[in-house]
Amino acid sequence: MKGFEYLQDELDQLRKKGTFRDLVEIESDQGARVMIEGREVIQLSSNNYLGLTTHPRLKAAALQAVEKFGAGTGSVRTIVGTFSMHQELEKRLAEFKHTEAALVFQSGFTANVGVLSSLLDERDVVISDALNHASIIDGIRLTKAARRIYQHSDMADLEKALQETGSYRKRLIVTDGVFSMDGDVARLPEIVELAEQYDALVMVDDAHASGVFGRNGRGTVDHFDLNGRVHIQVGTLSKAIGVLGGYVASTQAVRDYLIHRARPFLFSTSHPPAVTAACHAAIDVLLDEPELIDKLWANTRFFKNGLQQLGFNTGHSESPITPVIVGEAALAMKFSDHLLQAGVMGTGIGFPTVAENAARVRTIVTAAHSTEDLQTALDVFASVGKSLQII
């Protein structure tokens, strides 16, 4: 069919640059080791931080929910798609996050888009960290509010933005809690202090901090003991929680307003029973099995130290997200391909996800990895890194 030649031209350019990627098919459950093309490889690209995707309690809850409530809900939440289990999950999330209320969205992406596109108008301004997640960027694009971008984690630039935006009705500072490509942590205590000084609101996307930072995985707000001082917390149910979805934890007023105005919530069918029940079970696991988080951090320290001792550039990571920065995108993709051939799944990331000169293989360890898994992976990184003259 004619008409898409321009797309093919762009795809051909990606292939020429060595940055075109096919989707990788996983032929097993999402564990520390997975099957790809009939081979078992060590998985270092999954967001399954705590190994909950295969936890017996989540699987049992999902199966029981299907038997009792069926495969789907058949409606959006605002018509007849709100089951009692949806309300129970949201009450549990609010309690877990120490907020008045919570609202679940179909994904972390739609949660950010829903908040930013509905809570602000032309009388307001959103002030966003330069390295915030794509979902925040797209949410800002959909809002009628003015926007101001401050340099990444630069508190002087943030204060300047606050000083320059005093005429707006509301100023909303938005930041990732943990930045998804570099693994560094937002300077949240300083952000909150500036917000309070200049009477601004604060919104934190804790997608990569939920289940990882804070007491029992409550996130960066709890990690920095800022409960009650951050106005909006966005989290995900599809990373450390191990299932699917996103949520907003805030005041009852924010929840009620989003129900009436957030278009991703209004026009998406509610989560199926299996997903909802498994998410509820995951919160129970976070509360009952804190040793999983301890194991995650022990594995993180072991692997991060190993990469650094080998001479790899891991940037400024402070989390289980550990980038191995190599520079050129083509080299990062070649590095990733060679790692996979040697039995380690580490995804190559290039522009536009990261800057042109900062392509990397992004790794994430989990609580499910054994020390043997991680040592084997380090040996492979050493061998491939030397063969490609990265180290």
ZAMARGU-4260 file (C-alpha; in steps of 0.2 Angstrom, whole numbers, plus 5000, padded with zeros to 4 digits):
<rodrens>
0) 5000/5000/5000 | 5007/5017/4995 | 5007/5032/5006 | 5020/5028/5020 | 5036/5029/5010
5) 5041/5043/5022 | 5040/5032/5037 | 5050/5018/5028 | 5064/5031/5024 | 5065/5036/5042
10) 5066/5017/5047 | 5080/5014/5034 | 5090/5028/5042 | 5088/5020/5059 | 5095/5004/5051
15) 5109/5013/5043 | 5114/5021/5060 | 5113/5004/5069 | 5099/5010/5080 | 5084/5000/5073
20) 5078/4988/5086 | 5066/4973/5084 | 5054/4969/5099 | 5062/4955/5110 | 5051/4941/5113
25) 5051/4933/5131 | 5046/4914/5130 | 5045/4912/5149 | 5039/4921/5165 | 5048/4937/5170
30) 5061/4930/5182 | 5079/4933/5185 | 5083/4921/5170 | 5071/4921/5155 | 5070/4911/5139
35) 5074/4921/5123 | 5074/4912/5106 | 5075/4895/5115 | 5090/4901/5126 | 5090/4905/5145
40) 5098/4922/5148 | 5100/4932/5164 | 5087/4946/5163 | 5094/4964/5168 | 5081/4974/5159
45) 5065/4971/5168 | 5056/4983/5180 | 5051/4968/5191 | 5062/4975/5206 | 5055/4963/5219
50) 5051/4948/5208 | 5032/4950/5212 | 5027/4946/5194 | 5028/4927/5199 | 5025/4928/5218
55) 5013/4914/5224 | 5002/4926/5233 | 4999/4937/5218 | 4996/4923/5207 | 4983/4915/5219
60) 4974/4931/5221 | 4973/4934/5202 | 4966/4916/5199 | 4953/4918/5213 | 4947/4934/5206
65) 4944/4927/5189 | 4934/4913/5196 | 4923/4924/5206 | 4922/4940/5196 | 4926/4935/5178
70) 4940/4940/5165 | 4934/4958/5163 | 4923/4972/5170 | 4914/4978/5154 | 4913/4996/5158
75) 4923/5012/5162 | 4923/5016/5181 | 4911/5031/5180 | 4897/5020/5172 | 4896/5002/5179
80) 4915/4997/5179 | 4918/5001/5198 | 4918/4985/5208 | 4920/4984/5226 | 4938/4978/5224
85) 4943/4994/5215 | 4937/5005/5229 | 4946/4993/5242 | 4962/4994/5232 | 4962/5013/5232
90) 4958/5014/5250 | 4973/5002/5254 | 4984/5013/5243 | 4979/5029/5251 | 4983/5021/5268
95) 4999/5014/5262 | 5005/5031/5255 | 4999/5041/5270 | 4987/5051/5260 | 4968/5055/5261
100) 4963/5046/5245 | 4970/5037/5230 | 4964/5034/5212 | 4970/5020/5201 | 4973/5023/5182
105) 4976/5011/5168 | 4995/5015/5168 | 5008/5026/5176 | 5008/5035/5159 | 4990/5039/5160
110) 4990/5044/5178 | 5003/5058/5174 | 4993/5063/5159 | 4977/5063/5168 | 4983/5074/5182
115) 4993/5087/5172 | 4980/5089/5158 | 4965/5091/5170 | 4971/5100/5186 | 4979/5115/5178
120) 4972/5129/5166 | 4979/5145/5158 | 4979/5154/5175 | 4993/5141/5181 | 5010/5136/5177
125) 5019/5119/5179 | 5038/5119/5183 | 5046/5103/5177 | 5063/5095/5179 | 5072/5094/5162
130) 5074/5075/5164 | 5056/5070/5169 | 5048/5055/5161 | 5040/5056/5144 | 5023/5054/5152
135) 5025/5070/5162 | 5031/5079/5146 | 5016/5073/5137 | 5004/5078/5151 | 5012/5095/5151
140) 5009/5096/5132 | 4991/5093/5135 | 4988/5106/5148 | 4983/5124/5145 | 4995/5130/5159
145) 5011/5139/5155 | 5026/5129/5157 | 5044/5132/5164 | 5058/5119/5163 | 5072/5119/5176
150) 5089/5111/5173 | 5090/5094/5180 | 5090/5094/5199 | 5097/5112/5199 | 5089/5120/5214
155) 5095/5137/5209 | 5087/5136/5193 | 5071/5130/5201 | 5071/5144/5213 | 5073/5156/5198
160) 5058/5148/5190 | 5048/5151/5206 | 5053/5169/5207 | 5049/5172/5189 | 5031/5164/5190
165) 5024/5173/5205 | 5009/5180/5195 | 5001/5163/5192 | 4986/5157/5202 | 4995/5140/5205
170) 5013/5134/5203 | 5015/5115/5202 | 5033/5109/5203 | 5034/5091/5195 | 5048/5079/5197
175) 5052/5061/5195 | 5057/5053/5212 | 5070/5042/5204 | 5075/5047/5186 | 5072/5032/5175
180) 5087/5033/5164 | 5101/5038/5176 | 5094/5031/5192 | 5098/5046/5202 | 5086/5053/5216
185) 5077/5069/5216 | 5083/5082/5229 | 5065/5081/5236 | 5069/5089/5253 | 5076/5105/5245
190) 5061/5105/5232 | 5048/5104/5246 | 5057/5118/5256 | 5057/5129/5240 | 5039/5125/5237
195) 5034/5130/5254 | 5044/5146/5253 | 5036/5151/5237 | 5018/5144/5241 | 5019/5131/5226
200) 5012/5114/5225 | 5023/5098/5223 | 5020/5083/5212 | 5032/5067/5213 | 5031/5053/5200
205) 5038/5038/5211 | 5036/5025/5197 | 5054/5019/5200 | 5054/5022/5219 | 5037/5013/5223
210) 5042/4996/5231 | 5061/5002/5232 | 5063/5017/5243 | 5055/5021/5259 | 5048/5011/5273
215) 5040/4995/5265 | 5043/5003/5248 | 5032/5018/5251 | 5043/5029/5239 | 5054/5044/5240
220) 5041/5055/5250 | 5042/5042/5264 | 5061/5039/5262 | 5064/5058/5265 | 5051/5058/5279
225) 5040/5071/5269 | 5023/5063/5272 | 5010/5077/5272 | 5021/5089/5263 | 5020/5083/5245
230) 5003/5087/5237 | 5002/5074/5223 | 5011/5057/5223 | 5010/5047/5207 | 5015/5029/5207
235) 5015/5013/5196 | 5007/4996/5199 | 5017/4988/5185 | 5035/4989/5191 | 5040/4984/5209
240) 5021/4980/5212 | 5023/4967/5198 | 5006/4969/5189 | 4998/4984/5179 | 4992/5001/5181
245) 4996/5018/5190 | 4989/5028/5204 | 4987/5045/5211 | 4988/5048/5230 | 4983/5065/5236
250) 4968/5073/5244 | 4950/5068/5243 | 4947/5084/5233 | 4960/5079/5220 | 4953/5061/5218
255) 4935/5068/5216 | 4940/5081/5203 | 4950/5068/5193 | 4935/5056/5193 | 4925/5070/5184
260) 4939/5078/5173 | 4953/5066/5170 | 4950/5060/5152 | 4961/5044/5153 | 4951/5039/5168
265) 4934/5044/5161 | 4936/5035/5144 | 4946/5019/5149 | 4938/5002/5154 | 4943/4998/5172
270) 4956/4985/5177 | 4950/4967/5176 | 4948/4958/5192 | 4964/4948/5191 | 4974/4964/5190
275) 4965/4973/5204 | 4966/4958/5216 | 4985/4955/5212 | 4989/4973/5215 | 4980/4972/5232
280) 4990/4956/5236 | 5006/4965/5231 | 5003/4978/5245 | 5001/4964/5257 | 5018/4957/5252
285) 5027/4974/5254 | 5020/4975/5272 | 5023/4957/5276 | 5040/4953/5267 | 5052/4968/5269
290) 5066/4956/5267 | 5063/4957/5248 | 5068/4975/5248 | 5083/4972/5258 | 5088/4958/5245
295) 5085/4971/5231 | 5097/4983/5239 | 5110/4970/5243 | 5110/4965/5225 | 5111/4983/5219
300) 5126/4986/5229 | 5135/4970/5223 | 5132/4973/5205 | 5135/4992/5204 | 5151/4990/5213
305) 5156/4976/5202 | 5153/4987/5186 | 5162/5001/5193 | 5177/4991/5198 | 5178/4984/5180
310) 5180/5002/5174 | 5162/5005/5167 | 5154/5023/5168 | 5138/5021/5178 | 5135/5039/5180
315) 5127/5046/5196 | 5115/5031/5199 | 5108/5030/5217 | 5096/5016/5214 | 5094/4999/5206
320) 5094/5007/5189 | 5112/5007/5184 | 5116/5014/5167 | 5132/5008/5158 | 5136/5023/5148
325) 5146/5021/5132 | 5142/5037/5122 | 5137/5033/5104 | 5120/5025/5101 | 5127/5012/5088
330) 5140/5006/5101 | 5126/5005/5114 | 5116/4994/5103 | 5131/4983/5098 | 5135/4981/5116
335) 5118/4976/5120 | 5117/4963/5106 | 5134/4956/5111 | 5128/4954/5129 | 5113/4945/5123
340) 5123/4933/5113 | 5134/4929/5128 | 5118/4926/5139 | 5114/4943/5147 | 5099/4954/5143
345) 5104/4972/5144 | 5094/4984/5134 | 5103/4997/5123 | 5095/5015/5125 | 5099/5029/5114
350) 5092/5046/5107 | 5079/5052/5110 | 5076/5043/5126 | 5093/5050/5132 | 5105/5063/5125
355) 5114/5060/5109 | 5131/5058/5117 | 5125/5048/5132 | 5119/5031/5125 | 5120/5017/5137
360) 5115/4999/5141 | 5102/5001/5156 | 5103/4988/5169 | 5091/4984/5183 | 5094/4971/5196
365) 5080/4963/5206 | 5077/4954/5222 | 5075/4938/5212 | 5093/4938/5206 | 5106/4927/5215
370) 5124/4932/5218 | 5129/4919/5206 | 5117/4927/5193 | 5125/4944/5196 | 5143/4938/5196
375) 5140/4928/5179 | 5133/4944/5172 | 5148/4954/5178 | 5159/4942/5170 | 5150/4944/5153
380) 5150/4963/5155 | 5169/4962/5157 | 5172/4950/5142 | 5161/4960/5130 | 5166/4977/5137
385) 5184/4973/5133 | 5181/4965/5116 | 5172/4981/5111 | 5186/4992/5119 | 5173/5000/5131
390) 5184/4996/5145
</rodrens>
